[in-house]
Amino acid sequence: MKTQVEFYLNGEHAKLNVPTRWTLLKCLRDVMGLTGAKQGCESGHCGACVVLAGDRPVNSCLVLAAELGGQQIWTIEGLRDREAMIILQESYIQHAAFQCGICTPGMLMTSYGLLLQNPRPTKDDVRLALAGNLCRCTGYQRAIDAVIEAGEKLGG
């Protein structure tokens, strides 16, 4: 069975006819061709698939496409030219906060969402925000430092 889904993706209206069991992640990757959100655990534990629903980070593997109903969804591709994302990415690079890249889009999206909600987070705020993102290469201290620095540069 299929359902028609309408929402806003990266600022543009999107209308899809997809199977009712499909997740937002599957729609993004397989229909929209947006592969920034990574398919990891498919159970909401790794954070590799994080996108923003409005300004709130969500695991796209846990959101059914049929539940989108008019929501604004932002992917890493849609935020790539935003000043805040550029500053955040540069900060991640300067702090060597990633290596293999599997977790990177989810970590960046979670960090971006945090900075939208709290432009001047503490280290504990960042730790709590990134708790749902798994990184096996660098650990978390470098990412925490990168987010703190990006917030400072953004004038938070």
C-alpha positions in Angstrom: 0.0 0.0 0.0 1.2 3.5 -0.9 0.5 6.9 0.6 1.0 10.4 -0.7 3.3 12.5 1.4 3.7 16.3 1.2 6.4 18.2 3.1 9.1 20.7 2.7 12.6 19.5 2.0 15.5 22.0 2.3 13.0 24.8 1.7 11.3 23.3 -1.3 7.9 21.7 -1.5 8.1 17.9 -1.9 5.3 15.5 -2.9 6.0 11.7 -2.9 3.9 8.6 -3.4 5.7 6.0 -1.3 4.9 2.7 0.5 3.4 3.4 3.9 6.2 1.6 5.7 9.0 3.6 4.2 11.0 5.8 6.5 12.1 9.3 5.9 15.7 8.0 5.5 14.6 5.6 2.7 12.8 8.5 0.9 15.7 10.8 1.2 18.3 8.3 -0.1 16.3 6.2 -2.5 13.8 8.6 -4.0 15.3 12.1 -3.5 18.9 11.1 -4.1 20.1 12.8 -0.9 22.7 10.5 0.6 24.1 12.8 3.3 22.0 11.1 6.0 23.8 7.7 6.4 22.1 4.4 6.8 23.6 2.9 10.0 21.8 0.9 12.6 18.2 1.6 11.4 17.1 1.5 15.0 17.8 5.0 16.2 21.0 4.1 18.1 23.8 5.5 16.0 22.7 9.0 14.9 24.2 8.6 11.4 20.9 9.5 9.8 20.1 12.7 11.7 18.2 15.4 9.9 16.3 18.4 11.2 12.6 18.5 11.5 12.1 22.2 11.8 15.0 23.0 14.1 15.0 19.7 16.0 17.4 16.9 15.2 15.6 13.6 14.5 16.7 10.1 13.5 15.3 9.8 10.0 15.4 6.0 10.2 12.7 6.2 12.9 10.3 8.7 11.2 7.8 7.2 8.8 7.4 9.2 5.7 3.6 9.1 6.2 4.1 11.1 9.4 5.7 14.1 7.7 2.5 15.9 6.9 3.7 19.4 5.9 6.8 19.4 8.1 10.0 21.3 7.2 12.9 18.8 6.8 16.5 19.9 6.5 19.3 17.7 5.4 23.0 18.4 5.4 22.8 19.0 1.7 20.3 21.8 2.3 22.4 23.5 4.9 25.7 23.3 3.2 25.8 27.0 2.1 24.5 28.4 5.4 27.1 30.4 7.3 26.5 28.6 10.6 27.0 25.2 8.9 30.2 26.4 7.2 31.6 27.7 10.5 30.6 24.4 12.2 32.3 22.3 9.5 35.4 24.4 9.6 35.5 24.0 13.4 35.1 20.2 13.1 38.0 20.2 10.6 40.3 22.4 12.8 39.6 20.1 15.8 40.1 16.9 13.8 36.7 15.9 15.1 36.1 13.1 12.6 38.0 10.6 10.6 36.1 8.0 8.6 33.1 10.2 7.9 30.3 7.7 8.7 29.1 9.7 11.7 30.0 13.1 10.3 26.7 14.2 8.8 24.7 13.1 11.8 27.1 14.8 14.2 27.1 18.0 12.2 23.3 18.0 12.0 22.9 17.4 15.7 25.4 20.1 16.5 23.7 22.5 14.1 20.4 21.8 15.8 21.9 22.4 19.2 23.3 25.7 18.1 20.0 26.8 16.8 18.3 26.1 20.1 21.3 27.1 22.3 23.8 29.3 20.6 26.1 29.3 23.6 26.1 25.7 24.9 28.2 24.4 27.7 30.3 21.3 27.3 27.6 19.4 29.2 25.0 20.7 26.8 27.0 19.4 23.8 27.7 16.1 25.5 24.0 15.6 26.1 23.1 16.7 22.5 25.6 14.3 21.0 24.7 11.4 23.2 22.7 9.8 20.4 25.5 10.0 17.9 28.1 7.2 17.8 31.7 7.8 16.7 34.2 5.0 16.8 37.2 6.9 15.4 37.8 10.1 17.4 35.7 10.0 20.5 33.7 13.0 21.5 36.0 15.5 23.1 37.1 16.9 19.8 33.5 17.3 18.6 32.5 19.0 21.8 35.4 21.4 21.5 34.4 22.1 17.8 30.8 22.9 18.7 31.8 25.2 21.6 34.2 27.0 19.3 31.6 27.3 16.5 29.1 28.7 18.9 31.7 31.3 20.0 32.5 32.2 16.4 28.8 32.6 15.6 28.5 35.1 18.4 26.4 32.9 20.7 
